[in-house]
Amino acid sequence: MAPNRIRRRFNTAIPHQKITTDTSEFKYYNEQRIKEKLGWKSPVQYRIFRLTA
């Protein structure tokens, strides 16, 4: 387990009150193929473009 470097309180007396997940496996916008598919627009710019087209 990684050290708690930002000193967040993950312990709780209530079950399922605090649930976390690791999102490092997901591909984010900086991936080349995603940028190409969106026409080199950001995801927000692409959505606006598609809604106004």
C-alpha positions, -999 to 999 in steps of 0.1 A, spaced: 0 0 0 13 35 -9 21 59 19 -5 85 28 15 115 17 -13 140 16 -24 130 51 -60 122 42 -82 104 67 -93 71 51 -104 54 84 -141 56 94 -164 40 118 -192 37 92 -189 10 65 -187 23 29 -185 59 40 -153 65 22 -145 45 -10 -116 51 -33 -104 37 -65 -72 36 -86 -78 54 -120 -42 50 -133 -53 23 -157 -76 46 -177 -64 64 -208 -67 101 -206 -68 128 -232 -31 130 -237 -32 98 -257 -23 103 -294 -52 83 -308 -78 100 -287 -65 134 -299 -66 123 -335 -101 109 -332 -114 142 -317 -98 162 -345 -72 177 -322 -99 193 -301 -102 190 -263 -131 168 -252 -151 199 -243 -144 216 -276 -153 185 -295 -187 182 -277 -196 218 -283 -186 214 -320 -208 183 -324 -237 199 -307 -236 230 -329 -229 212 -361 
